[in-house]
């Protein structure tokens, strides 16, 4: 949302990528710029540079490494914990701490033991 833009440079990478990948990204930025009445803004330039960087690396909105079916195969019962576990894996992926399905499975298996 527009309220988050002033702190954009301190935003965790995973959250920044989620923001940049939103369908509403350009509409949100347009509203922000109209609200500030600025044509050039350092936050806007930062966002556009990061979006370009992540798109070039293919890391802006990569296909998730795991899904609910993977959790079921590992013996998890479908339920609210799915969202928590899959979100944890997704954040690690967007933060570029993990890159493979095997790394994601390792995180999930550790969660199952906990």
Residue, then its C-alpha position, 0 to 999 in steps of 0.5 A: x500500500x502507499x503507506x509503506x513506501x516511505x520505509x521502502x529501502x528498509x523493507x525485507x527483500x521478500x516483502x519488497x519482491x511481493x510488493x513489486x510483483x503485485x498486479x496493482x504495483x503501477x497503480x499504487x506507484x501512480x497514486x503515490x506519485x500523485x499524492x506526493x505531487x512529485x515527478x521524480x522521487x528517490x523511492x520511485x527510482x529505487x523501486x524501479x531499479x530493484x524491479x529491473x534488477x529482480x526481473x533481470x535475475x528472474x527472482x522477482x516472482x519465481x515459481x514457488x518451490x513447494x505447494x500443499x501437495x508436497x506437504x501432504x506427501x511429507x505427511x502433513x495434514x491439510x490445515x492452517x499450518x500449510x499457509x505458515x509453512x509455505x510462507x516461510x519457504x516462500x520468504x526464504x526463496x524470495x530472500x534468495x537464501x534457498x534456490x532448489x526444491x531440495x533446500x525447501x524440503x529441508x526447511x519443511x522437514x525441520x518444521x515437521x520435527x519441531 
